[in-house]
Amino acid sequence: MTQGHLQSLISPIFADSERAEFLTALTATGIGVLGIILIYFFLTSLMLPGLQSLVMRVAPSTTAALKPLLVKLNRRLAGFICSVAFLATFHNVFPASEVSVDIIQSCVKIILIIYGGFIVSSVVTIGGAIYNQFAFSREVPIQGLIQLVKLITFIICGILIVALLLERSPTYIISGFGAIAAVTMLVFKDTILGFVASIQIAANRLVTYGDWIQVDSYGADGEVIDLGLNTVKVRNWDNTITTLPTYTLVSGSFKNWRGMQESGGRRIKRSLNIDMNSIRIADDDLQQQLEQTLGLSELINTASLPEQVTNLGLFRRYAEGYLKQNERINRDLTLMVRELQPLNHGLPIEFYCFSADKRWISYEHLQAEIMDHLLAVLPIFELRPYQSVTGQFNSGAL
């Protein structure tokens, strides 16, 4: 057993004892362990206030939210420093046999590497949490990059540990990766694809947190709640969560409703099928009835009407005027009522406009109110909606 400097200083105290060597080694080991423990508790109580004050200068509003992460980082830093102190004082403080010296030192070096990896991971996590507090973080999410940095860190730690156990240079281990490149590509295929996709998503601002996206192939239709390196989580409108690979947002097609949310309105595009047998020339009696019932001249320019206008033509003009006078419609965007190609189930009349209120519930209510009103005034224009006959006779289909 080797005798360190501390053991040499203690040995005169137990010189008269029969088990002087054992007591000296035990005392030196106890002092060394106690010293490491005191250093650990001293560092954990000393560094944490310093880390909190540093974060306070960078992002004052995040200190409370980051406190658990700072406590974890503080403990890992203290463990790292204690491991360094143990290695630096090992030969002078801790007695050990020649066989156990290499084993103990190798174990502590492995612990040191692991602590180093966890410290880098904590720093990256704290940096990402601080970044997410800024407004522009929603436009350029970096969650995928954070996960990539952590992955690379632990791969490097694994290489260093294997090199230490094999007593080889890390470059020797890295050079062996060429032989298993195919296996590595197979194992980390999704990670590599996700990394490339994360860069393209962040650079082009394709998707960010809170975006409403629709990916039909995966059944995703809702808000993005997590944008990671390998997966994207979408909270659907029925409160289910769909998980899809990140690279599918680049390799495939998806719909992002952010443009609608940032625009001046949400599009309303509905059609009403008119029974073509009900279309006829509007005579004076019908026009007078429309004037008395609906105040037609207040919504359309009657002077611009052709000599022989149809009841459908009056209905189209009335519907367009009705939409224009609705305060919940954005009149600065496209607004029109048009006829589509006649089909075997009637003549479609399409209403195309934009709701000023983009919230889902208000938008759906407005659509329903418009269609309810236009369906209700159809009989006044002596028009019938086309409706296929089912088990009950329906004159609207004739």
DRENDO-1510 file (C-alpha; in Angstrom, 1 decimal, always signed):
<recs>
REC; n; res; u; v; w
REC; 1; MET; +0.0; +0.0; +0.0 .
REC; 2; THR; +1.3; +3.4; -0.9 .
REC; 3; GLN; +1.8; +6.0; +1.8 .
REC; 4; GLY; +0.7; +9.5; +1.0 .
REC; 5; HIS; +1.9; +12.7; +2.5 .
REC; 6; LEU; -1.0; +13.0; +4.9 .
REC; 7; GLN; -0.5; +9.5; +6.1 .
REC; 8; SER; +3.1; +10.3; +6.9 .
REC; 9; LEU; +2.1; +13.3; +9.0 .
REC; 10; ILE; -0.4; +11.2; +10.9 .
REC; 11; SER; +1.7; +8.1; +11.5 .
REC; 12; PRO; +3.6; +9.5; +14.5 .
REC; 13; ILE; +0.3; +9.7; +16.4 .
REC; 14; PHE; -0.2; +5.9; +16.2 .
REC; 15; ALA; +3.4; +4.9; +16.4 .
REC; 16; ASP; +2.9; +3.1; +19.7 .
REC; 17; SER; -0.2; +1.2; +18.5 .
REC; 18; GLU; +0.0; -2.4; +17.4 .
REC; 19; ARG; -2.2; -1.6; +14.3 .
REC; 20; ALA; -0.5; +1.7; +13.5 .
REC; 21; GLU; -0.5; +1.3; +9.8 .
REC; 22; PHE; -4.3; +0.4; +9.7 .
REC; 23; LEU; -5.3; +3.2; +12.0 .
REC; 24; THR; -3.1; +5.7; +10.0 .
REC; 25; ALA; -4.7; +4.6; +6.7 .
REC; 26; LEU; -8.2; +4.7; +8.2 .
REC; 27; THR; -7.7; +8.2; +9.6 .
REC; 28; ALA; -6.2; +9.6; +6.4 .
REC; 29; THR; -9.1; +8.1; +4.4 .
REC; 30; GLY; -11.6; +9.6; +6.8 .
REC; 31; ILE; -10.0; +13.0; +6.6 .
REC; 32; GLY; -9.9; +12.9; +2.8 .
REC; 33; VAL; -13.6; +11.8; +2.5 .
REC; 34; LEU; -14.7; +14.4; +5.1 .
REC; 35; GLY; -12.8; +17.1; +3.2 .
REC; 36; ILE; -14.5; +16.1; -0.1 .
REC; 37; ILE; -17.9; +16.2; +1.6 .
REC; 38; LEU; -17.2; +19.6; +3.2 .
REC; 39; ILE; -16.0; +21.0; -0.2 .
REC; 40; TYR; -19.3; +19.7; -1.8 .
REC; 41; PHE; -21.6; +21.3; +0.7 .
REC; 42; PHE; -19.5; +24.5; +0.7 .
REC; 43; LEU; -19.7; +24.7; -3.1 .
REC; 44; THR; -23.4; +24.0; -3.3 .
REC; 45; SER; -24.2; +26.7; -0.9 .
REC; 46; LEU; -21.7; +29.2; -2.4 .
REC; 47; MET; -22.2; +28.8; -6.1 .
REC; 48; LEU; -26.0; +28.8; -6.3 .
REC; 49; PRO; -26.4; +32.5; -5.3 .
REC; 50; GLY; -23.8; +33.4; -7.9 .
REC; 51; LEU; -25.5; +31.5; -10.6 .
REC; 52; GLN; -28.9; +33.1; -9.7 .
REC; 53; SER; -27.4; +36.6; -9.8 .
REC; 54; LEU; -25.8; +35.8; -13.2 .
REC; 55; VAL; -29.1; +34.7; -14.7 .
REC; 56; MET; -30.9; +37.7; -13.1 .
REC; 57; ARG; -28.6; +40.0; -15.1 .
REC; 58; VAL; -29.4; +38.2; -18.4 .
REC; 59; ALA; -33.1; +37.6; -17.9 .
REC; 60; PRO; -34.6; +39.0; -14.7 .
REC; 61; SER; -38.0; +37.5; -15.2 .
REC; 62; THR; -36.9; +33.9; -15.5 .
REC; 63; THR; -35.0; +33.4; -12.2 .
REC; 64; ALA; -37.9; +31.8; -10.4 .
REC; 65; ALA; -38.8; +29.5; -13.3 .
REC; 66; LEU; -35.2; +28.4; -13.7 .
REC; 67; LYS; -34.5; +27.8; -10.0 .
REC; 68; PRO; -34.8; +24.0; -10.2 .
REC; 69; LEU; -32.5; +23.9; -13.2 .
REC; 70; LEU; -30.0; +26.2; -11.4 .
REC; 71; VAL; -30.1; +23.9; -8.4 .
REC; 72; LYS; -29.4; +20.9; -10.6 .
REC; 73; LEU; -26.5; +22.7; -12.4 .
REC; 74; ASN; -25.1; +23.8; -9.0 .
REC; 75; ARG; -25.0; +20.2; -7.7 .
REC; 76; ARG; -23.4; +19.0; -10.9 .
REC; 77; LEU; -20.7; +21.7; -10.8 .
REC; 78; ALA; -20.0; +20.8; -7.2 .
REC; 79; GLY; -19.7; +17.1; -8.0 .
REC; 80; PHE; -17.4; +17.9; -10.9 .
REC; 81; ILE; -15.1; +20.1; -8.7 .
REC; 82; CYS; -15.0; +17.4; -6.0 .
REC; 83; SER; -14.0; +14.8; -8.5 .
REC; 84; VAL; -11.2; +17.1; -9.7 .
REC; 85; ALA; -10.1; +17.6; -6.1 .
REC; 86; PHE; -10.2; +13.9; -5.4 .
REC; 87; LEU; -7.9; +13.2; -8.4 .
REC; 88; ALA; -5.6; +16.1; -7.5 .
REC; 89; THR; -5.1; +14.9; -3.9 .
REC; 90; PHE; -5.4; +11.2; -4.3 .
REC; 91; HIS; -1.7; +10.3; -4.0 .
REC; 92; ASN; -1.1; +12.6; -1.1 .
REC; 93; VAL; -4.3; +11.9; +1.0 .
REC; 94; PHE; -5.8; +8.5; +0.2 .
REC; 95; PRO; -3.8; +5.3; +0.9 .
REC; 96; ALA; -4.3; +2.5; -1.7 .
REC; 97; SER; -2.7; -0.6; -3.0 .
REC; 98; GLU; -0.9; -0.5; -6.3 .
REC; 99; VAL; -3.6; -2.6; -7.9 .
REC; 100; SER; -6.5; -0.5; -6.7 .
REC; 101; VAL; -4.9; +2.9; -7.6 .
REC; 102; ASP; -5.6; +2.5; -11.3 .
REC; 103; ILE; -9.1; +1.2; -10.7 .
REC; 104; ILE; -10.1; +4.0; -8.4 .
REC; 105; GLN; -8.6; +6.7; -10.6 .
REC; 106; SER; -10.3; +5.2; -13.7 .
REC; 107; CYS; -13.7; +5.2; -11.9 .
REC; 108; VAL; -13.3; +8.8; -10.7 .
REC; 109; LYS; -12.3; +9.9; -14.2 .
REC; 110; ILE; -15.4; +8.2; -15.6 .
REC; 111; ILE; -17.5; +10.0; -13.0 .
REC; 112; LEU; -15.7; +13.2; -14.0 .
REC; 113; ILE; -16.6; +12.8; -17.7 .
REC; 114; ILE; -20.2; +12.0; -16.8 .
REC; 115; TYR; -20.5; +15.1; -14.7 .
REC; 116; GLY; -19.0; +17.1; -17.5 .
REC; 117; GLY; -21.6; +15.9; -19.9 .
REC; 118; PHE; -24.4; +16.6; -17.5 .
REC; 119; ILE; -23.1; +20.1; -16.9 .
REC; 120; VAL; -23.1; +20.9; -20.6 .
REC; 121; SER; -26.6; +19.5; -20.8 .
REC; 122; SER; -27.8; +21.7; -17.9 .
REC; 123; VAL; -26.1; +24.8; -19.4 .
REC; 124; VAL; -27.8; +24.1; -22.8 .
REC; 125; THR; -31.2; +23.5; -21.1 .
REC; 126; ILE; -30.9; +26.8; -19.1 .
REC; 127; GLY; -29.8; +28.7; -22.2 .
REC; 128; GLY; -32.8; +27.3; -24.1 .
REC; 129; ALA; -35.2; +28.2; -21.3 .
REC; 130; ILE; -33.9; +31.8; -21.2 .
REC; 131; TYR; -34.1; +32.0; -25.0 .
REC; 132; ASN; -37.8; +30.9; -24.9 .
REC; 133; GLN; -38.6; +33.9; -22.8 .
REC; 134; PHE; -37.9; +36.3; -25.6 .
REC; 135; ALA; -40.7; +37.1; -28.1 .
REC; 136; PHE; -38.8; +36.1; -31.2 .
REC; 137; SER; -38.3; +32.6; -29.8 .
REC; 138; ARG; -41.8; +31.6; -31.1 .
REC; 139; GLU; -40.8; +32.6; -34.6 .
REC; 140; VAL; -37.5; +30.6; -34.5 .
REC; 141; PRO; -37.7; +27.6; -32.1 .
REC; 142; ILE; -34.4; +25.9; -31.2 .
REC; 143; GLN; -35.7; +22.9; -29.3 .
REC; 144; GLY; -34.4; +20.6; -32.0 .
REC; 145; LEU; -30.9; +22.2; -31.9 .
REC; 146; ILE; -30.8; +21.9; -28.1 .
REC; 147; GLN; -31.6; +18.2; -28.3 .
REC; 148; LEU; -28.9; +17.8; -31.0 .
REC; 149; VAL; -26.2; +19.5; -28.8 .
REC; 150; LYS; -27.2; +17.2; -25.9 .
REC; 151; LEU; -26.9; +14.2; -28.1 .
REC; 152; ILE; -23.5; +15.2; -29.5 .
REC; 153; THR; -22.3; +15.9; -25.9 .
REC; 154; PHE; -23.2; +12.4; -24.6 .
REC; 155; ILE; -21.8; +10.8; -27.7 .
REC; 156; ILE; -18.5; +12.5; -27.0 .
REC; 157; CYS; -18.7; +11.5; -23.3 .
REC; 158; GLY; -19.3; +7.9; -24.4 .
REC; 159; ILE; -16.3; +8.0; -26.7 .
REC; 160; LEU; -14.1; +9.4; -23.9 .
REC; 161; ILE; -15.3; +6.7; -21.5 .
REC; 162; VAL; -14.6; +3.9; -23.9 .
REC; 163; ALA; -11.2; +5.3; -24.7 .
REC; 164; LEU; -10.4; +5.5; -21.0 .
REC; 165; LEU; -11.4; +1.9; -20.4 .
REC; 166; LEU; -9.5; +0.6; -23.4 .
REC; 167; GLU; -6.5; +2.9; -22.6 .
REC; 168; ARG; -6.6; +4.2; -26.1 .
REC; 169; SER; -6.6; +7.6; -27.7 .
REC; 170; PRO; -10.1; +9.0; -28.5 .
REC; 171; THR; -9.0; +9.4; -32.1 .
REC; 172; TYR; -8.5; +5.6; -32.2 .
REC; 173; ILE; -12.1; +5.1; -31.2 .
REC; 174; ILE; -13.4; +7.7; -33.7 .
REC; 175; SER; -11.4; +6.1; -36.5 .
REC; 176; GLY; -13.3; +2.9; -35.9 .
REC; 177; PHE; -16.6; +4.7; -36.7 .
REC; 178; GLY; -15.9; +4.2; -40.4 .
REC; 179; ALA; -16.4; +0.5; -40.0 .
REC; 180; ILE; -19.8; +0.9; -38.5 .
REC; 181; ALA; -21.0; +3.9; -40.5 .
REC; 182; ALA; -23.8; +1.9; -42.1 .
REC; 183; VAL; -25.1; +0.8; -38.7 .
REC; 184; THR; -24.8; +4.3; -37.3 .
REC; 185; MET; -26.8; +5.7; -40.2 .
REC; 186; LEU; -29.4; +3.1; -39.7 .
REC; 187; VAL; -29.7; +3.7; -35.9 .
REC; 188; PHE; -29.7; +7.5; -36.1 .
REC; 189; LYS; -31.6; +7.8; -39.4 .
REC; 190; ASP; -34.5; +9.6; -37.8 .
REC; 191; THR; -32.2; +11.9; -35.8 .
REC; 192; ILE; -30.2; +12.9; -38.8 .
REC; 193; LEU; -33.4; +13.6; -40.9 .
REC; 194; GLY; -34.9; +15.4; -37.9 .
REC; 195; PHE; -31.7; +17.6; -37.5 .
REC; 196; VAL; -31.8; +18.6; -41.2 .
REC; 197; ALA; -35.5; +19.3; -41.0 .
REC; 198; SER; -35.1; +21.4; -37.8 .
REC; 199; ILE; -32.6; +23.6; -39.6 .
REC; 200; GLN; -34.9; +24.1; -42.6 .
REC; 201; ILE; -37.9; +24.7; -40.3 .
REC; 202; ALA; -36.0; +27.3; -38.2 .
REC; 203; ALA; -34.4; +29.0; -41.2 .
REC; 204; ASN; -37.6; +29.2; -43.3 .
REC; 205; ARG; -39.9; +29.7; -40.3 .
REC; 206; LEU; -42.2; +27.0; -41.6 .
REC; 207; VAL; -43.6; +26.1; -38.2 .
REC; 208; THR; -43.4; +27.5; -34.7 .
REC; 209; TYR; -45.0; +27.0; -31.3 .
REC; 210; GLY; -48.7; +27.8; -31.3 .
REC; 211; ASP; -49.2; +27.4; -35.0 .
REC; 212; TRP; -52.3; +25.7; -36.2 .
REC; 213; ILE; -51.2; +23.0; -38.7 .
REC; 214; GLN; -53.1; +20.4; -40.6 .
REC; 215; VAL; -51.3; +17.2; -41.7 .
REC; 216; ASP; -54.0; +14.9; -43.2 .
REC; 217; SER; -51.8; +11.9; -43.6 .
REC; 218; TYR; -51.2; +11.7; -39.8 .
REC; 219; GLY; -54.6; +12.9; -38.8 .
REC; 220; ALA; -53.1; +16.0; -37.2 .
REC; 221; ASP; -55.3; +19.1; -37.1 .
REC; 222; GLY; -54.5; +21.5; -34.2 .
REC; 223; GLU; -51.9; +23.6; -32.3 .
REC; 224; VAL; -48.2; +22.8; -32.2 .
REC; 225; ILE; -47.2; +22.3; -28.6 .
REC; 226; ASP; -43.7; +20.8; -29.0 .
REC; 227; LEU; -41.2; +21.0; -31.8 .
REC; 228; GLY; -38.4; +18.6; -31.1 .
REC; 229; LEU; -35.5; +17.1; -33.0 .
REC; 230; ASN; -37.3; +13.8; -33.8 .
REC; 231; THR; -41.0; +14.5; -33.2 .
REC; 232; VAL; -43.6; +17.3; -33.4 .
REC; 233; LYS; -46.5; +17.1; -31.0 .
REC; 234; VAL; -49.9; +18.6; -32.2 .
REC; 235; ARG; -52.8; +19.1; -29.8 .
REC; 236; ASN; -55.8; +18.4; -32.0 .
REC; 237; TRP; -59.1; +20.4; -31.5 .
REC; 238; ASP; -60.6; +17.3; -29.8 .
REC; 239; ASN; -57.8; +17.5; -27.2 .
REC; 240; THR; -56.1; +14.4; -28.5 .
REC; 241; ILE; -52.3; +14.6; -29.2 .
REC; 242; THR; -50.8; +13.5; -32.5 .
REC; 243; THR; -47.1; +12.9; -32.7 .
REC; 244; LEU; -45.4; +13.0; -36.2 .
REC; 245; PRO; -41.8; +12.8; -37.3 .
REC; 246; THR; -40.2; +16.3; -37.7 .
REC; 247; TYR; -38.9; +15.5; -41.2 .
REC; 248; THR; -42.4; +14.9; -42.5 .
REC; 249; LEU; -43.0; +18.7; -42.3 .
REC; 250; VAL; -40.2; +19.1; -44.9 .
REC; 251; SER; -40.5; +15.9; -47.0 .
REC; 252; GLY; -44.3; +16.1; -47.3 .
REC; 253; SER; -47.0; +18.7; -47.5 .
REC; 254; PHE; -49.0; +20.2; -44.7 .
REC; 255; LYS; -51.3; +23.2; -44.1 .
REC; 256; ASN; -50.2; +26.0; -41.8 .
REC; 257; TRP; -53.1; +28.4; -40.8 .
REC; 258; ARG; -50.7; +31.0; -39.5 .
REC; 259; GLY; -51.2; +33.1; -42.6 .
REC; 260; MET; -54.9; +33.2; -42.0 .
REC; 261; GLN; -54.4; +34.2; -38.3 .
REC; 262; GLU; -52.1; +37.0; -39.3 .
REC; 263; SER; -54.3; +38.3; -42.1 .
REC; 264; GLY; -57.2; +40.6; -41.9 .
REC; 265; GLY; -59.9; +37.9; -42.0 .
REC; 266; ARG; -60.8; +34.2; -42.2 .
REC; 267; ARG; -62.3; +33.0; -45.5 .
REC; 268; ILE; -65.9; +32.0; -45.9 .
REC; 269; LYS; -66.5; +29.9; -49.0 .
REC; 270; ARG; -69.9; +28.3; -49.0 .
REC; 271; SER; -72.2; +27.4; -51.9 .
REC; 272; LEU; -76.0; +27.0; -52.2 .
REC; 273; ASN; -77.4; +24.7; -54.9 .
REC; 274; ILE; -80.4; +26.2; -56.6 .
REC; 275; ASP; -83.0; +24.1; -58.4 .
REC; 276; MET; -82.7; +25.3; -62.0 .
REC; 277; ASN; -86.4; +24.7; -62.6 .
REC; 278; SER; -87.2; +27.6; -60.3 .
REC; 279; ILE; -85.2; +30.2; -62.2 .
REC; 280; ARG; -87.3; +32.6; -64.3 .
REC; 281; ILE; -87.5; +36.2; -65.5 .
REC; 282; ALA; -88.4; +38.5; -62.6 .
REC; 283; ASP; -91.6; +40.5; -63.5 .
REC; 284; ASP; -92.7; +43.8; -62.0 .
REC; 285; ASP; -94.9; +42.1; -59.4 .
REC; 286; LEU; -91.9; +40.0; -58.1 .
REC; 287; GLN; -89.6; +43.1; -57.9 .
REC; 288; GLN; -92.3; +45.1; -56.1 .
REC; 289; GLN; -92.7; +42.3; -53.6 .
REC; 290; LEU; -89.0; +42.1; -53.0 .
REC; 291; GLU; -88.9; +45.9; -52.5 .
REC; 292; GLN; -91.7; +45.8; -50.0 .
REC; 293; THR; -90.4; +42.7; -48.1 .
REC; 294; LEU; -86.6; +43.1; -48.2 .
REC; 295; GLY; -86.0; +46.8; -49.2 .
REC; 296; LEU; -84.2; +45.6; -52.3 .
REC; 297; SER; -83.2; +49.1; -53.5 .
REC; 298; GLU; -81.3; +49.8; -50.3 .
REC; 299; LEU; -78.9; +46.9; -51.0 .
REC; 300; ILE; -78.5; +46.9; -54.8 .
REC; 301; ASN; -78.3; +49.5; -57.5 .
REC; 302; THR; -81.6; +48.9; -59.3 .
REC; 303; ALA; -80.7; +51.4; -62.1 .
REC; 304; SER; -77.9; +49.0; -63.2 .
REC; 305; LEU; -80.2; +46.0; -63.6 .
REC; 306; PRO; -80.7; +44.6; -67.2 .
REC; 307; GLU; -84.1; +44.9; -68.8 .
REC; 308; GLN; -84.9; +41.2; -68.3 .
REC; 309; VAL; -83.3; +40.3; -65.0 .
REC; 310; THR; -83.9; +36.8; -63.5 .
REC; 311; ASN; -84.9; +36.1; -60.0 .
REC; 312; LEU; -81.6; +34.4; -59.6 .
REC; 313; GLY; -79.8; +37.5; -60.7 .
REC; 314; LEU; -81.7; +39.6; -58.2 .
REC; 315; PHE; -80.9; +37.0; -55.5 .
REC; 316; ARG; -77.1; +37.2; -56.3 .
REC; 317; ARG; -77.1; +41.0; -56.1 .
REC; 318; TYR; -79.1; +40.9; -52.9 .
REC; 319; ALA; -76.8; +38.4; -51.3 .
REC; 320; GLU; -73.7; +40.4; -52.2 .
REC; 321; GLY; -75.3; +43.6; -50.8 .
REC; 322; TYR; -76.3; +41.7; -47.7 .
REC; 323; LEU; -72.7; +40.6; -47.2 .
REC; 324; LYS; -71.3; +44.1; -47.8 .
REC; 325; GLN; -73.6; +45.7; -45.2 .
REC; 326; ASN; -72.7; +43.1; -42.5 .
REC; 327; GLU; -70.2; +44.7; -40.1 .
REC; 328; ARG; -68.7; +41.4; -39.2 .
REC; 329; ILE; -67.4; +40.9; -42.8 .
REC; 330; ASN; -64.1; +42.4; -43.7 .
REC; 331; ARG; -65.0; +44.6; -46.7 .
REC; 332; ASP; -61.3; +45.4; -47.5 .
REC; 333; LEU; -60.8; +41.8; -48.7 .
REC; 334; THR; -62.4; +39.9; -51.6 .
REC; 335; LEU; -66.2; +39.8; -51.4 .
REC; 336; MET; -68.4; +38.3; -54.2 .
REC; 337; VAL; -71.3; +36.0; -55.0 .
REC; 338; ARG; -70.8; +34.0; -58.1 .
REC; 339; GLU; -72.4; +31.2; -60.1 .
REC; 340; LEU; -70.4; +28.0; -60.6 .
REC; 341; GLN; -70.7; +25.3; -63.3 .
REC; 342; PRO; -74.3; +23.8; -63.4 .
REC; 343; LEU; -74.3; +20.2; -62.1 .
REC; 344; ASN; -76.8; +17.4; -62.0 .
REC; 345; HIS; -77.7; +18.5; -58.5 .
REC; 346; GLY; -78.5; +22.1; -59.3 .
REC; 347; LEU; -76.8; +25.4; -60.0 .
REC; 348; PRO; -74.2; +26.2; -57.2 .
REC; 349; ILE; -74.2; +29.8; -56.0 .
REC; 350; GLU; -71.0; +30.5; -54.1 .
REC; 351; PHE; -70.6; +33.1; -51.4 .
REC; 352; TYR; -67.0; +34.2; -51.1 .
REC; 353; CYS; -65.9; +36.7; -48.3 .
REC; 354; PHE; -63.8; +37.0; -45.2 .
REC; 355; SER; -64.9; +37.1; -41.6 .
REC; 356; ALA; -63.3; +40.0; -39.6 .
REC; 357; ASP; -63.3; +37.8; -36.4 .
REC; 358; LYS; -60.9; +34.9; -36.9 .
REC; 359; ARG; -61.8; +33.1; -33.8 .
REC; 360; TRP; -63.3; +29.6; -34.6 .
REC; 361; ILE; -66.6; +29.9; -32.7 .
REC; 362; SER; -67.4; +33.4; -33.9 .
REC; 363; TYR; -66.4; +32.4; -37.5 .
REC; 364; GLU; -68.7; +29.3; -37.5 .
REC; 365; HIS; -71.6; +31.3; -36.0 .
REC; 366; LEU; -71.2; +34.0; -38.7 .
REC; 367; GLN; -71.2; +31.4; -41.5 .
REC; 368; ALA; -74.3; +29.7; -40.1 .
REC; 369; GLU; -76.2; +33.1; -39.7 .
REC; 370; ILE; -75.4; +34.0; -43.4 .
REC; 371; MET; -76.5; +30.7; -44.7 .
REC; 372; ASP; -79.7; +30.7; -42.5 .
REC; 373; HIS; -80.7; +34.1; -43.8 .
REC; 374; LEU; -80.1; +33.4; -47.4 .
REC; 375; LEU; -81.9; +30.1; -47.3 .
REC; 376; ALA; -84.8; +31.9; -45.5 .
REC; 377; VAL; -85.2; +34.6; -48.3 .
REC; 378; LEU; -85.0; +32.1; -51.2 .
REC; 379; PRO; -88.8; +31.6; -51.3 .
REC; 380; ILE; -89.3; +35.4; -51.5 .
REC; 381; PHE; -87.3; +35.3; -54.8 .
REC; 382; GLU; -89.4; +32.3; -55.9 .
REC; 383; LEU; -86.3; +30.1; -55.9 .
REC; 384; ARG; -86.0; +26.7; -54.5 .
REC; 385; PRO; -82.8; +25.0; -53.1 .
REC; 386; TYR; -82.0; +21.7; -54.7 .
REC; 387; GLN; -82.5; +18.8; -52.3 .
REC; 388; SER; -82.3; +15.2; -53.3 .
REC; 389; VAL; -85.4; +13.1; -52.6 .
REC; 390; THR; -84.9; +10.6; -49.8 .
REC; 391; GLY; -87.6; +8.4; -48.3 .
REC; 392; GLN; -90.0; +11.4; -48.1 .
REC; 393; PHE; -91.5; +13.4; -50.9 .
REC; 394; ASN; -89.9; +16.7; -51.3 .
REC; 395; SER; -91.2; +19.3; -53.8 .
REC; 396; GLY; -87.8; +21.1; -53.8 .
REC; 397; ALA; -86.3; +18.3; -55.9 .
REC; 398; LEU; -88.8; +18.6; -58.6 .
</recs>
